[in-house]
Amino acid sequence: MRIGNTGVWTLILLTFSCQSAPSPQESGKVIDSLIPDTVAAIGTPRSSEDDLQAAITAQDTLFEDGSRPSDWKDAGFDDPAGFKRFLILFKEWVKSDNADSIAAYIRFPIKGYKTPEQFKNNYEKIFDKELKTIVEQQRLDRIFRNYQGAMIGNGAIWFSVTENKEYRIIAINK
């Protein structure tokens, strides 16, 4: 049985989202180490691994308004590829409604929610169809960033990096 390219990455990422939330750096290393074995085991063409890696390492492009993104270092991100790997995991967590994993990467309190429990109890209200679509459609080569951090969805969700080089959600503007 062959699984399509989308199915392969969904399977890989869902496997990680069901586990306790690892650090973003560990997640990237584990994903990278499993890709060749997983691709070989299910017989998926090598290009799917190459496509994912290309998306992670792609040069940032112009935004729709013609502006250029600022440097990753201006936002405090020393490892853009690592953040993009984290964002891939985050997108899968949102798609699979994994509120526990998302809550594990929120720097509380955030607007409207002081604790992980409050967030998880309101997850479906927060991550409604509109916000899920914003997250799903976010391109990895068009992540806005400035001195405040990195954002997706025209300010819908903001991220930052901790002193320990861990990624955190610092705002959900809903």
C-alpha positions as a printed NumPy array, in Angstrom:
array([[  0.   ,   0.   ,   0.   ],
       [  1.31 ,   3.461,  -0.899],
       [  0.477,   6.612,   1.034],
       [  0.444,   9.914,  -0.812],
       [  2.877,  12.7  ,   0.03 ],
       [  0.364,  14.549,   2.187],
       [ -0.456,  11.363,   4.055],
       [  3.211,  10.723,   4.802],
       [  3.773,  14.095,   6.419],
       [  0.469,  13.954,   8.236],
       [  1.422,  10.547,   9.625],
       [  4.863,  11.759,  10.712],
       [  3.606,  14.955,  12.278],
       [  0.602,  13.342,  13.966],
       [  2.941,  10.83 ,  15.554],
       [  4.822,  13.684,  17.192],
       [  1.715,  15.639,  18.126],
       [  0.365,  12.69 ,  20.103],
       [  3.444,  12.585,  22.308],
       [  4.244,  14.993,  25.085],
       [  5.421,  18.254,  23.651],
       [  9.17 ,  18.054,  22.904],
       [ 11.291,  21.119,  22.556],
       [ 11.205,  22.606,  19.056],
       [ 14.884,  21.832,  18.545],
       [ 14.331,  18.174,  19.492],
       [ 11.288,  18.002,  17.223],
       [ 13.26 ,  19.266,  14.235],
       [ 16.097,  16.825,  14.832],
       [ 13.74 ,  13.888,  15.292],
       [ 11.684,  14.753,  12.215],
       [ 14.81 ,  15.183,  10.118],
       [ 16.202,  11.856,  11.307],
       [ 12.955,   9.975,  10.641],
       [ 12.234,  11.365,   7.182],
       [ 14.628,   9.11 ,   5.22 ],
       [ 13.567,   5.915,   7.049],
       [  9.884,   6.746,   6.801],
       [ 10.133,   7.58 ,   3.124],
       [ 12.035,   4.355,   2.42 ],
       [  9.655,   2.238,   4.498],
       [  6.481,   3.333,   2.732],
       [  7.93 ,   3.75 ,  -0.73 ],
       [  7.032,   7.4  ,  -1.161],
       [  9.096,   9.177,  -3.818],
       [ 12.135,  11.011,  -2.463],
       [ 10.778,  14.283,  -3.79 ],
       [  8.349,  14.619,  -0.847],
       [ 11.28 ,  14.801,   1.591],
       [ 12.969,  17.252,  -0.737],
       [  9.78 ,  19.346,  -0.986],
       [  9.498,  19.668,   2.781],
       [ 13.164,  20.553,   3.162],
       [ 12.863,  23.062,   0.319],
       [  9.918,  24.756,   2.051],
       [ 11.871,  24.97 ,   5.305],
       [ 15.013,  26.404,   3.726],
       [ 13.307,  28.545,   1.059],
       [ 14.431,  32.145,   0.763],
       [ 11.791,  34.492,   2.105],
       [  9.819,  36.226,  -0.61 ],
       [  8.16 ,  39.575,  -0.956],
       [  4.838,  40.044,   0.783],
       [  1.702,  40.67 ,  -1.252],
       [  2.091,  44.426,  -0.746],
       [  5.611,  44.321,  -2.21 ],
       [  7.407,  44.86 ,   1.077],
       [ 10.385,  42.772,   2.12 ],
       [ 10.441,  40.896,   5.424],
       [ 12.876,  42.122,   8.036],
       [ 15.791,  39.954,   9.109],
       [ 15.029,  36.994,  11.393],
       [ 17.626,  38.245,  13.878],
       [ 15.658,  41.494,  14.264],
       [ 12.868,  39.352,  15.74 ],
       [ 15.264,  37.364,  17.93 ],
       [ 15.264,  34.203,  15.809],
       [ 18.733,  32.725,  15.258],
       [ 17.424,  29.561,  13.56 ],
       [ 14.722,  30.352,  10.961],
       [ 14.674,  26.732,   9.714],
       [ 14.108,  25.523,  13.283],
       [ 11.189,  27.924,  13.679],
       [  9.713,  26.789,  10.379],
       [  9.945,  23.164,  11.571],
       [  8.131,  24.23 ,  14.739],
       [  5.511,  26.031,  12.649],
       [  4.911,  22.838,  10.638],
       [  4.258,  21.004,  13.915],
       [  2.048,  23.851,  15.137],
       [  0.005,  23.713,  11.941],
       [ -0.541,  19.978,  12.443],
       [ -1.532,  20.514,  16.075],
       [ -4.13 ,  23.055,  14.958],
       [ -5.383,  20.809,  12.168],
       [ -5.785,  17.864,  14.579],
       [ -7.175,  20.041,  17.428],
       [ -4.316,  19.117,  19.756],
       [ -5.001,  21.788,  22.357],
       [ -2.57 ,  20.203,  24.847],
       [  0.43 ,  20.599,  22.545],
       [ -0.563,  24.13 ,  21.59 ],
       [ -1.074,  25.115,  25.241],
       [  2.367,  23.702,  26.106],
       [  3.918,  26.352,  23.83 ],
       [  1.911,  29.373,  24.96 ],
       [  3.556,  31.905,  27.24 ],
       [  0.743,  32.557,  29.707],
       [ -0.99 ,  34.772,  30.435],
       [ -2.205,  35.833,  27.005],
       [ -5.14 ,  38.113,  26.253],
       [ -8.251,  36.522,  27.739],
       [ -6.56 ,  33.407,  29.147],
       [ -4.42 ,  33.255,  32.258],
       [ -3.855,  29.49 ,  32.426],
       [ -3.467,  26.503,  30.109],
       [ -6.736,  25.116,  31.503],
       [ -8.659,  28.247,  30.532],
       [ -7.143,  28.095,  27.059],
       [ -7.943,  24.393,  26.579],
       [-11.517,  24.865,  27.827],
       [-12.004,  27.592,  25.192],
       [ -9.926,  26.011,  22.422],
       [-12.823,  25.475,  20.003],
       [-13.95 ,  29.085,  20.445],
       [-10.417,  30.383,  19.862],
       [ -9.394,  28.097,  17.004],
       [-12.577,  28.342,  15.001],
       [-12.774,  27.636,  11.276],
       [-11.487,  31.113,  10.393],
       [ -8.337,  30.907,  12.541],
       [ -7.672,  27.315,  11.461],
       [ -7.819,  28.438,   7.827],
       [ -5.391,  31.286,   8.558],
       [ -2.936,  28.84 ,  10.157],
       [ -3.323,  26.268,   7.369],
       [ -2.742,  28.797,   4.59 ],
       [  0.333,  30.413,   6.131],
       [  3.291,  30.061,   3.774],
       [  6.65 ,  29.34 ,   5.375],
       [  8.384,  31.851,   3.114],
       [  6.065,  34.716,   4.109],
       [  6.327,  34.94 ,   7.874],
       [  6.255,  38.54 ,   9.059],
       [  8.686,  39.492,  11.81 ],
       [  9.916,  42.553,  13.619],
       [ 11.384,  43.461,  17.006],
       [  8.24 ,  42.012,  18.679],
       [  8.638,  38.526,  17.197],
       [  7.193,  36.609,  14.261],
       [  3.555,  36.562,  13.279],
       [  1.277,  34.65 ,  11.014],
       [ -2.086,  35.557,   9.556],
       [ -1.7  ,  39.325,   9.506],
       [ -1.199,  39.434,  13.274],
       [ -3.541,  36.616,  14.26 ],
       [ -0.829,  34.704,  16.135],
       [  2.532,  35.993,  17.377],
       [  5.563,  33.914,  18.341],
       [  8.825,  34.64 ,  20.133],
       [ 11.956,  32.814,  21.219],
       [ 12.877,  32.295,  24.871],
       [ 16.368,  32.641,  26.314],
       [ 16.563,  28.829,  26.12 ],
       [ 15.903,  29.011,  22.355],
       [ 12.367,  27.598,  22.696],
       [  9.5  ,  28.944,  20.622],
       [  6.432,  30.337,  22.363],
       [  3.085,  31.721,  21.288],
       [  2.894,  35.17 ,  22.842],
       [ -0.415,  36.42 ,  21.445],
       [ -3.56 ,  35.129,  19.804],
       [ -5.51 ,  38.087,  18.491],
       [ -9.018,  36.811,  18.144]])
